[in-house]
Amino acid sequence: MARPRQHAPDALHAQVMHACDEWLAQQSIHGLSLRALAREVGCAPSTLLKLYGSFNVLLQYVNVETLARLQSTITSLSSDEPEPWLRALANAYWRFAEKDCYRWQLLFDHPLAQEGELDQRQSQLIEALFTQVETSLKQYQPLLDDAEARRLGRTLWGSVHGLVQLGLNERLGYWQGHQLKVDELLDQLLSTVLAGLRNREQSE
């Protein structure tokens, strides 16, 4: 039997991430295995086990890459004004999940890393997202203190995430025979939240 080709760790990791990317572009992760990935990149399964420790850790690397892609998408948003930026952010999140639905699904179906470098990297990416949302909310309504902005940022993002999840699963329902659209509901959500923040200024 021919021996598997030798790979430098960085090069092998890049090949594995590319193979996962191609898989997730077409189907969910559920049918993928360490053995199938090893066959795809031309190495033995034991080589991948030596590199990652387990298939679960390998998938955590995929999730960190997904978070980095999402962060890059958010960074590319152009508006500096808080209201259009928040609206663009919500819609960018929806488009990201819609375009890469299997990769996005893995991000929430698979446990995040709990320790080590991966935990640190994913925590930094997640916190950066929330910090941007909180900063934008405080720009929109300067009366918000840090704790309020933190709670509202997570409440708002949880609502956005819920609409995106329901939209991907086609569970938003119908109105007058037409399926409700995620982008329209996101726009209504942001209008409601931002109107509430404006009214706060009038009441104080």
C-alpha positions in Angstrom: 0.0 0.0 0.0 1.3 3.4 -0.9 2.3 5.6 2.0 0.3 8.9 2.5 2.0 12.0 1.2 3.8 14.1 3.9 2.3 17.5 4.7 3.6 20.5 6.7 1.0 21.3 9.4 0.1 24.8 8.0 -0.2 23.5 4.5 -2.3 20.5 5.6 -4.5 22.8 7.7 -5.1 25.0 4.7 -6.1 22.0 2.6 -8.4 20.7 5.3 -10.2 24.1 5.7 -10.5 24.3 1.9 -12.0 20.8 1.8 -14.5 21.7 4.5 -15.4 24.9 2.7 -16.2 23.0 -0.5 -18.2 20.5 1.4 -20.2 23.1 3.3 -20.9 25.0 0.1 -23.1 22.1 -1.0 -24.3 20.2 2.1 -24.4 20.1 5.9 -21.6 18.8 8.0 -23.5 15.7 9.1 -22.3 13.5 6.3 -18.7 14.5 6.7 -16.1 12.4 8.7 -12.5 12.6 9.6 -11.9 9.6 7.3 -13.6 11.3 4.3 -11.6 14.5 4.9 -8.3 12.6 5.1 -9.1 10.9 1.8 -9.9 14.3 0.2 -6.6 15.9 1.2 -4.5 12.7 0.6 -3.4 11.7 4.1 -4.1 9.1 6.7 -6.9 9.8 9.3 -4.3 9.4 12.0 -2.4 12.4 10.5 -5.5 14.6 11.0 -5.9 13.2 14.5 -2.3 14.1 15.3 -2.9 17.6 13.9 -6.2 18.4 15.5 -6.7 15.9 18.3 -10.3 15.1 17.3 -12.9 15.8 14.7 -14.7 18.1 17.1 -11.6 20.4 17.4 -11.3 20.4 13.6 -14.8 21.7 13.3 -14.1 24.3 15.9 -11.4 25.6 13.6 -14.0 25.8 10.8 -16.3 27.8 13.2 -13.5 30.3 14.0 -13.0 30.8 10.3 -16.7 31.4 9.9 -16.6 34.0 12.6 -13.6 35.7 10.9 -15.5 35.8 7.6 -18.6 37.3 9.3 -16.4 39.9 11.0 -14.8 40.7 7.6 -18.3 41.2 6.2 -19.3 43.5 9.0 -16.0 45.5 8.7 -16.8 46.2 5.0 -20.1 48.0 5.9 -19.6 51.5 4.8 -22.0 53.8 6.7 -20.7 55.6 9.8 -24.1 56.7 10.9 -25.6 54.4 13.6 -29.1 53.8 12.1 -28.1 52.9 8.6 -25.2 50.9 9.9 -27.4 48.8 12.3 -29.9 48.2 9.4 -27.0 47.2 7.1 -25.6 44.9 9.7 -28.8 43.0 10.3 -29.3 42.5 6.5 -25.6 41.6 6.1 -26.1 38.9 8.7 -29.1 37.6 6.9 -27.3 37.5 3.5 -24.3 35.8 5.1 -26.5 33.1 6.6 -28.5 32.7 3.4 -25.4 32.4 1.2 -23.5 30.1 3.5 -26.3 28.4 5.2 -24.5 25.1 6.0 -21.4 26.9 7.4 -23.7 29.2 9.4 -25.7 26.2 10.7 -22.5 24.5 11.9 -21.6 27.6 13.9 -24.6 27.1 16.1 -25.0 23.4 16.0 -21.5 22.5 17.1 -20.2 23.4 20.5 -17.7 26.3 20.6 -14.2 25.7 22.0 -14.0 26.0 25.8 -10.3 26.6 26.4 -7.0 27.4 24.7 -6.2 29.4 21.6 -9.4 28.6 19.8 -11.5 29.8 22.7 -9.6 33.0 22.8 -9.9 33.6 19.1 -13.6 32.9 18.9 -14.3 35.0 22.1 -12.4 38.0 20.6 -14.4 37.7 17.3 -17.8 37.4 19.1 -17.0 40.2 21.5 -15.8 42.5 18.7 -19.2 42.0 17.0 -21.2 42.9 20.2 -18.9 45.8 20.9 -19.6 47.3 17.5 -23.4 46.9 18.0 -23.2 48.4 21.5 -21.1 51.4 20.3 -23.6 52.1 17.5 -26.5 52.0 19.9 -24.8 54.4 22.2 -24.1 56.7 19.3 -27.7 56.6 18.4 -28.9 57.2 22.0 -26.2 58.8 24.2 -28.4 58.3 27.3 -27.7 54.6 27.3 -25.1 53.6 29.8 -22.6 50.7 29.2 -24.7 48.1 31.0 -27.9 49.1 29.1 -26.1 49.1 25.8 -24.7 45.7 26.5 -28.1 44.2 27.4 -29.8 45.9 24.4 -27.1 44.8 22.0 -27.6 41.2 22.9 -31.3 41.5 23.0 -31.3 43.0 19.5 -28.9 40.5 18.1 -30.8 37.6 19.6 -33.9 38.9 17.8 -32.1 39.3 14.5 -30.6 35.8 14.9 -34.1 34.4 15.6 -35.6 35.9 12.5 -32.7 34.7 10.4 -33.0 31.1 11.8 -36.7 31.1 11.1 -36.2 32.5 7.7 -33.7 29.8 6.7 -36.1 27.1 8.0 -39.1 28.8 6.2 -41.0 29.1 9.5 -41.9 32.8 9.4 -45.4 32.1 8.2 -47.6 33.8 5.6 -49.6 37.0 5.3 -52.4 37.2 2.7 -51.0 34.2 0.9 -47.5 35.5 0.7 -44.5 34.2 2.7 -43.2 36.8 5.1 -39.7 38.1 4.1 -36.8 38.2 6.5 -35.4 41.5 5.3 -38.8 43.2 5.8 -39.1 41.8 9.3 -35.6 42.9 10.1 -36.4 46.4 9.0 -39.5 46.4 11.2 -37.5 45.1 14.1 -34.9 47.9 13.8 -37.6 50.5 13.3 -39.3 49.4 16.5 -36.1 49.3 18.6 -34.8 52.6 17.3 -38.1 54.3 17.8 -38.1 53.2 21.4 -34.6 54.7 21.9 -35.8 58.0 20.4 -38.8 58.1 22.7 -36.6 57.6 25.7 -34.9 61.0 25.0 -38.3 62.7 24.9 -39.4 61.1 28.2 -36.3 62.2 30.2 
